[in-house]
C-alpha cells in the first residue's frame, strides 16, 4: 500500500465516523434507566434457601420505551463462592414511567450476599404520547398478613378498547416506614373492557412477614418488547361515561343575543 492510498483510507474512515444519522444521535442522547429501589432477602426453605428480590427501574425519557432489559442476579456464600446466577428478562419500561419487578430462585447452598446487575436498555421510539399509555386499574384489594406469608387478592381491569392478552401483576411489600422488603408477581389473562380478572398472591419469601405494613400493586403488559402496550394504546382508550344532569333545562336559552343590523354602506 502506497503512502497516498493510506491517506485516502484514513480520510474515508474520518468521514464515516462523522456521518452519524439523526436517529443515532437521538439514541445516544437518551438517559439510561435508573435504579430507584432495590431489595433482596434469603430465607431457609424446605428444599434449600429461597433468594427473593424486588426493584424499581425508572425511565426519564418521555418519548422512548426501554426494551430488552435483563437483570443478572448473583448470590455468593460467606467464602465468596458463587452459588446462584440467574438472568431475568424484564418487561419493557414505558416512556416517562417505571417498572416494578420481583423474582426468586432456590439455592442448594446457603448464600450470604445478593447483588443485581442490569444490562442497558435498547430504545424504541413510542408511537403515542405519554398520556396514551394509561395504567391498568387494580381494585377490591384484600391483604392478610400471617406469621410466615402475606396473602393478596384483587381484580385487574383495563382502560383500553382492545383486550389485553396477558398482564403481569406485581406487589412490592413495605414496612411502616416505606422501606422495600421484597415482593411477588403473578399473571392474569384476557382482560377485556367492562370486565375484571381476579388475581391471588401468597408471598412466602420475606424473612419476617410481621414487618409488612402495606403492598404497592401495579399491573403492566408482559414481555420485554413494547409491542403489546403499543397495540393497546393505538386501539384507543374507552371514554368514561358521563352522568346525566339532574337539574331541569333552562326555560329560555340564555345564550347569545341577536344584535339589530345597522345601516349598510354601499
C-alpha positions in Angstrom: 0.0 0.0 0.0 1.4 3.4 -1.0 1.5 6.5 1.1 -1.2 8.2 -0.8 -3.5 5.2 -0.5 -3.1 5.2 3.2 -4.0 8.9 3.4 -7.2 8.2 1.4 -8.1 5.3 3.7 -7.7 7.5 6.8 -9.8 10.3 5.3 -12.6 7.8 4.4 -12.7 6.5 8.0 -12.9 10.0 9.4 -15.8 10.8 7.1 -17.6 7.7 8.0 -17.2 8.4 11.7 -18.6 11.9 11.3 -21.7 10.8 9.3 -24.0 9.7 12.2 -27.7 9.7 11.5 -30.2 11.8 13.5 -31.6 8.6 14.9 -28.2 7.5 16.2 -27.6 10.9 17.8 -31.0 10.9 19.4 -30.5 7.4 20.9 -27.0 8.5 22.1 -28.6 11.4 24.0 -31.1 9.3 25.9 -30.7 8.9 29.6 -30.1 5.3 30.9 -32.6 3.6 33.2 -32.1 4.4 36.8 -32.5 2.1 39.8 -34.9 3.8 42.2 -35.2 0.9 44.7 -33.8 -2.5 45.2 -34.1 -5.2 48.0 -33.2 -8.8 48.4 -33.6 -11.5 51.1 -32.6 -15.0 51.9 -34.9 -17.4 53.6 -34.4 -21.1 54.6 -37.0 -23.2 52.8 -37.9 -26.9 52.6 -35.8 -27.5 49.5 -32.9 -25.1 50.2 -32.5 -21.4 50.5 -35.1 -19.1 48.9 -33.5 -15.9 47.4 -36.1 -13.2 46.7 -35.5 -9.8 45.1 -37.5 -6.8 44.1 -36.7 -3.5 42.5 -38.0 -0.4 40.6 -36.4 0.9 37.4 -37.3 4.4 36.2 -37.3 5.7 32.6 -36.9 9.5 32.4 -37.1 9.6 28.6 -40.5 10.9 27.6 -40.6 9.5 24.1 -38.9 6.1 24.2 -39.5 2.7 25.6 -36.7 0.9 27.3 -36.7 -2.7 25.9 -34.9 -6.0 26.4 -33.5 -5.1 29.8 -32.0 -8.1 31.7 -31.3 -8.3 35.4 -28.5 -10.6 36.4 -28.9 -11.8 39.9 -25.9 -13.4 41.7 -25.5 -14.7 45.2 -22.3 -15.7 47.0 -21.7 -17.7 50.1 -19.6 -16.5 53.1 -16.4 -17.6 51.3 -17.2 -15.6 48.1 -18.2 -18.7 46.1 -21.0 -18.0 43.6 -24.0 -20.3 44.5 -26.7 -18.5 42.4 -26.5 -16.9 39.0 -29.7 -16.1 37.1 -30.6 -13.9 34.2 -34.1 -12.4 34.4 -35.6 -10.7 31.3 -37.6 -7.7 32.4 -40.7 -6.2 30.9 -40.5 -3.1 28.7 -40.2 0.2 30.7 -42.7 2.8 29.3 -41.8 6.4 28.4 -41.5 8.7 31.5 -42.6 5.7 33.6 -41.2 3.0 35.8 -41.1 -0.8 36.1 -41.6 -2.7 39.4 -40.3 -6.2 39.2 -39.7 -9.2 41.5 -38.2 -12.7 41.3 -36.9 -15.6 43.3 -34.8 -18.7 43.0 -33.9 -21.6 45.3 -30.2 -22.2 46.1 -29.0 -25.5 47.4 -26.1 -23.9 49.3 -26.6 -21.0 51.8 -26.0 -17.6 50.2 -24.6 -14.7 52.3 -24.9 -11.8 49.8 -27.1 -11.0 46.8 -26.2 -8.5 44.0 -28.1 -7.4 40.9 -26.7 -6.0 37.7 -28.7 -4.6 34.8 -28.0 -4.9 31.1 -28.5 -1.5 29.4 -31.9 -1.0 27.6 -32.5 -0.9 23.9 -34.5 2.1 23.0 -37.6 2.3 20.8 -39.4 5.5 19.8 -43.0 5.4 21.2 -45.8 5.7 18.7 -48.0 7.7 21.0 -47.6 10.4 23.7 -47.2 9.5 27.3 -50.8 10.1 28.3 -51.9 7.4 25.7 -50.3 4.7 27.9 -52.9 4.6 30.6 -52.3 2.4 33.7 -54.4 -0.7 34.3 -56.7 -0.2 37.3 -56.5 -2.5 40.3 -59.5 -2.7 42.6 -61.0 -4.6 45.5 -57.6 -5.4 47.1 -57.6 -7.5 50.2 -54.5 -8.4 52.2 -53.9 -10.8 55.1 -50.6 -10.9 57.0 -49.6 -14.2 58.6 -46.6 -15.2 60.6 -44.8 -16.7 57.6 -46.6 -15.3 54.5 -48.6 -12.4 53.0 -51.8 -13.1 51.1 -53.0 -10.5 48.5 -56.2 -10.8 46.3 -57.7 -8.3 44.0 -59.0 -7.5 40.5 -57.4 -6.1 37.4 -59.3 -4.1 34.7 -58.3 -2.3 31.5 -58.9 1.2 30.1 -58.3 0.1 26.5 -60.8 -0.9 23.8 -58.7 -3.9 22.7 -58.4 -6.9 25.1 -55.1 -7.4 26.9 -54.0 -11.0 26.3 -51.6 -11.2 29.3 -50.8 -8.8 32.2 -48.2 -9.1 35.0 -49.3 -8.0 38.4 -46.5 -7.1 40.8 -46.7 -6.4 44.6 -43.9 -4.5 46.4 -44.0 -5.2 50.1 -43.0 -2.4 52.5 -42.7 -1.8 56.2 -44.2 1.1 58.2 -41.5 3.5 57.1 -42.0 2.6 53.4 -38.8 0.6 53.1 -38.9 -2.1 50.4 -38.8 -5.6 51.9 -39.5 -7.8 48.9 -42.4 -8.7 46.7 -44.1 -11.2 44.4 -45.7 -11.3 40.9 -48.5 -13.2 39.2 -50.3 -13.1 35.8 -53.8 -12.6 34.5 -55.0 -13.3 31.0 -57.7 -12.0 28.6 -58.6 -8.7 30.4 -61.4 -7.0 28.5 -63.4 -3.8 28.6 -66.1 -3.9 31.2 -64.7 -7.0 32.9 -62.2 -7.7 35.6 -59.8 -10.6 36.2 -59.1 -11.9 39.7 -55.5 -12.5 41.0 -54.2 -14.2 44.1 -50.6 -13.9 45.5 -49.4 -15.8 48.6 -45.9 -14.4 49.1 -43.8 -16.7 51.4 -40.3 -15.4 50.7 -40.0 -12.5 53.1 -38.0 -13.4 56.2 -40.1 -11.5 58.7 -43.7 -11.2 57.3 -44.8 -9.4 60.5 -42.9 -6.3 59.4 -45.0 -6.0 56.3 -47.3 -2.9 56.6 -48.6 -2.5 53.0 -48.3 -3.6 49.5 -47.9 -1.4 46.4 -49.6 -3.1 43.4 -49.2 -2.4 39.7 -50.3 -4.2 36.5 -48.4 -3.9 33.2 -48.1 -5.6 29.8 -46.0 -8.7 29.8 -42.9 -9.0 27.6 -39.6 -7.4 27.0 -40.9 -5.6 23.9 -43.1 -2.5 23.9 -45.4 -4.1 21.2 -48.2 -5.3 23.5 -48.5 -1.8 25.1 -48.2 0.0 21.8 -51.0 -2.1 20.2 -53.4 -1.4 23.1 -52.6 2.3 23.1 -53.2 2.5 19.3 -56.6 0.8 19.7 -57.7 3.7 21.9 -58.9 4.3 25.4 -62.6 3.8 26.4 -64.2 7.1 27.3 -65.6 7.4 30.8 -69.3 7.6 31.0 -70.8 10.9 31.9 -73.6 11.3 34.5 -76.9 12.6 33.1 -77.7 16.1 34.5 -80.3 16.1 37.3 -81.3 19.8 37.0 -84.1 20.9 34.7 -83.1 22.6 31.5 -83.4 26.4 31.2 -86.9 27.6 30.2 -85.3 30.1 27.9 -82.0 29.9 26.2 -79.7 32.4 27.9 -77.0 32.2 25.2 -76.1 34.8 22.7 -78.4 37.7 21.9 -79.2 38.9 18.4 -78.0 42.4 17.5 -80.0 44.6 15.2 -78.3 45.3 12.0 -77.4 48.9 11.3 -77.3 50.8 8.1 -75.0 49.2 5.5 -72.9 51.4 3.4 -72.7 50.6 -0.3 
